[in-house]
């Protein structure tokens, strides 16, 4: 008799404390940002010295890897070589392309916001358009090397996928990535770069498929040759972010890109009044940065999880009406502006 009563008591205790969705949610730890650096060298393509005109063999792509960790160092925003939080792996991969005369570090707050949302972010430093090379080559037109950057991004993705499988060349990402969930993002010339890789016929890599593409104040890449026909395709959901007052990348450039891509799942975030770079860097605290971070993070989350349409993008914009708005379908009607070089460096 005693044995029977004990068994009943055990059953009652078990049914009083069933696992709940709330407790499962609490079990997910807060994510922080680990940072590592991996270097990939594409031996099949040269790097041009724009002063001498001589090409050196290979393209060396130092790549910053940001990834989720739960073991941050105290008092820092990013922890160098922190242990990755592998219980949450594998993670979607976002590959980011920086703008001219910048490095990924300039965008660290934006990239970190994506990592904290549960993504790995990889950002190559382009060989000829980073500040060190530009300073070394003086007045040379290194920006024209941008034509090579879509292939740089594609090469880095292939190297990361290989390292994900074997650990070779970048041990930190081994087993960390979801190969079927890759997105592209880029700002300014970096926006041109990722748009070209995803949508423009001369730059496509047919072996790569992207779940989302974010073009932040970017434009279409010009043809490699004046006689070349460029075909834009719609192979991935697209988010364009553009300021109505940006004279470095005038609104017409983003509108042309947006209109040219034959993709039904595309969205245009208009910032009512913002400079070219600060909405993506938060060098000085600004409300535009928070708006952009929220919109870009939600777009990536929805596309990675297959949520469509992205009605949450409208909800975010509804809470930031003073800053901007979101449209889909036809592009917004923005006033045409002319390019002003000094606007590229306005803060």
N, C-alpha and C positions, 0 to 999 in steps of 0.2 A: 504493500500500500504506500509506503513512503516513497518508493521508487517512482510510482505513478504520479504522485503529487509533484515531485521534483520536475518531472518531464513537462507537466502542464505549466508550471511556473516558468520554465525556460522558454516555452513557446510564447507565453504572454509577454515576456520581456522583449523577445525579438520583434513582436508585432507592434510594440509601443514605440519603437525607434527605427522606423524605416528610413533608408537614405532618401534625402530630398534633393530637389533641383538646386535649392539654395545652398545646401552644404557642398554639393558638387561644384557650384560656382565659386564658393569660398576656397575650394581646394586649388584653384588656379592661382599661382603666385603672381605677384606684381613683377613685371618684366623691366629690366634695366638694359643698358647698352654696353656690350663688349665690342672692342675694336681690334682688328688685326690687319696686317698688310701682307699681300701676296703679290709676287711679280711674275708676269707671264710675258714671254718673248715670242712674237710671231716671226719666225725665220723666213717666211715666204714673201714678206713685203718690206721695202726699205723705209728709212726715215730720212727725210730731206733736210739738209742744212740750207736755210733760205738765204744765208749770207754768201756762202761759197757756191751754192748750187750743186754741191756734191752729195750723193746719197750714201748713207751708211747702211750696212746690211741689218735687217731685223727691225722690229718695232717693239720697244720695251714698254710694257704697260704695268706700272705700279698700280695696284688696285686696293683701295680701302674696303675692308669687309666689316660691316656692322651687323651684329647678331644678338639675339636675346640671351640675357644672362640673369641669374638671380643672386649672383655673388659680386656686387659692385664694391669698388673701393670707396671708403667713406669720404665724402666731400668733393667728389668729382662727378661730372655728368657722363663721361665715357670711361670705361675701364680697359686699359690696354691688356690684351691677351687674357682676358677673363675666361673662366670656364663657361662654355656654352650651356644653356639650359636644354639638355637633350631629351628630357622627358616630354617636352612639348614638340619635338621634331617629328617629322620633317616640316619645314616652313616654306611658304611661298617665297620666291626670289624676285626682288625689284632691282633692276640694273639702272643706275643713274648716270647721266652724262652732264658734266659741268659746262659752264659757259666760258667764253674767251677770256684769257688772262685771269683765270680763277682755278681753284682746286676744289675737290669735294668738301674739304673742311669748311669752306665758306657757307655751305648749306647744312652744316652739321645738325642744327636744331630741327630742320625739316626732316632730314633723313632719320634722325633719332626718333622722331614721332612715329615714323613708319615701323621702326624696329619695336617700339613699345606696343604697337598694335599686333605684333606677332609675325613680322616678316624679317628675312635676311636682306640687307641692302648692300649691293656691291657697286663701287664707283671707281672706274679706271681714271687715271690721270693721263691725259692725252700727250703724246711726246712733243708736239710742236706748238700747242696752244696753251700751255701752262705758264705761270708767271716766270719761272726760272729760265725756261727756253726763250721766252719773249725778251727778257732782260739781256740774255747772252747774245741774242741775234739782233738787238737794236731796232732799227727802223724797218727791218725786213718784214715782208707780208706773210707772216706765219699763219695768219688766219685762213689762208687759202688751203692749208692742209686739212681743213674741215672735211673735204671730200673723202679723206681716208678714215674718218672717225666711225662711220657706220660699220665698216669691216672690223675696226678695232673692238667695238662693242660686241659684235657677233663672235669674234675670236675669244674674248674674255668669257662669254657665256659658255662656249664649248669647253673651255679649260675648266670652268667652275663645275660643269656637269661631270667632266671626267674626274675631277678631284672629289666630287660628292660620292662617286662610286668607289674610288680607290684610295683617296687621301693624297695621291701623288700631286705635288706642286702647290697644294694649299690644304694642309691637313685639317685646319679649323673647320672647313665646310664638309668634311666627310660625314655622310649620313644626315646632313642638316637640311638639305634642300628637297623640295618637291619638283622633280623635273617637268611635270605637266602643268605647273603653275608658275609662269614667268611673266613679269610685266616690265615695261620700259618707262622711264621718265627722264626728262631733261629740261634744262632752262636755257633760253636764249640760243646760242649756237648749239648747245647740247640738246635743246628741243628740236632744232633742225635735224640733228644727228639721229635721234631716235625715230622721228617721223619718217626720215628717209629709209631707215632699216626696216620699219614696219610696213610702209605703204608705197614707196617709190621704186619703180621697176629696176633702175640701174643699181640699186643698193640692197635689194632683197636677198635674204638667205633662205632658200626654200625649205631648209631642214629645221628652221625655227618657227615656232608658233607662239604668239603672245596673247595672254588673257586680258591685258589692258595696256593702253599707251597713254601717258600724260605728257602733253606738250605745254610747257610753262613759258609764255612769251616767246614763242618760236614761229618758224615759217617753213615753207617748202624749201628743199635744197635745189639749187639750180642744176641743170643737166651737166654731165661731165664734159660733153662736147656740144657746141652750138647747134649741131645738126641732129642731135640725139632726141628721139621721142621719149618722153617720160609718161608713164602710165601710173596713176594713183589708184590703189585698190583699197577695199574695205575688208581687212582680214582680222581686225581686233577692235574691241570697244575703245573709244577715244574720248579723252577729257582734255579740253583746251582751256587754259587760264590766260587772260589778257586784260591789261589795264586800258581803259578808254582814253587815258592821257599819256600813254607811253610813246615817246618819240624815238626811242632806240629801236624798238620793234613795233612800228606803228600798227594800230588795230587792223588795218587792211591786210597786213601780212598774215596774221592769225586767222582772219576771216576767210582769206583765200585758201589757206591750208584746210580749214574746217569744211569749207564748201566742196573742196576737191575730193575729199575722201568719201567714197560710196559705202558708208557704214550706217546702219540704222540706229545702232546703240552708240550715239555720240552726244556730248554735252559741252556747253560753252559757259564757263564762269567768267563773268565780266566784273572787274574791279572798277569802281566808279572813278577813283582818283588815286593813283599810286605810281611811284617811280618804277623803273625797269627791274631793279634787283631786290630792294629791301623786302618786298612781300614774301620772298623765298629764303631770306637769310636771317631776318630779325636781328640785324646788327644793333639797331636801337629798337627797343620794344615798340611794336606797332600793331594795331588791331588787324590790319590786312594780313599779317603773317598768321594769326590765329585762324582767320577765316579760310585762308589757303590750306593750312595744315589740316583743318577739319574736313574740308571738301576733298582734298586729295587722298586722305586716309580712308574716308568712307567709300570713295569710288573704288579704291583698291580692294577693300574688304568685300564690297558687294560683288565685284567681278570675280574675285577669287572663289567666293562661295556660291556663285551662280545666281545671285539675287538680281532680278531685273523686272521692270525698269527701276532705275535708281531714284525712287521717290524721296529717299532720305536726303539727297542733295538739295532738293527744294526746301526741305525742313530746316536744314542748316542755314540756307540763304535767307529764309524767312526770319531767322533770329539775328540777321546781320544786314538788314535792309539799307542801313546807312553806308555800308561798305560796297555792296555789289549784289548781283543776282545771277540766277542760273537759267539757261534756256536749253532746249533740245530741238531737234528738227532743223529749221532754217536758222542761219546765224543771226545774231542781234544786229540792229542797225546802229553802227557806231560811226561817229564823225571821222572822215579821213584826215590823217595827219602826215606830215612829211618827216623824213628821217633827220635827226640832229645828233651828231656824234657825241656831243657832251652829255646827252641824256643817258648814254650807256653807263655813265659813271656817277650819276646823280644819287644822292643818299637821302 
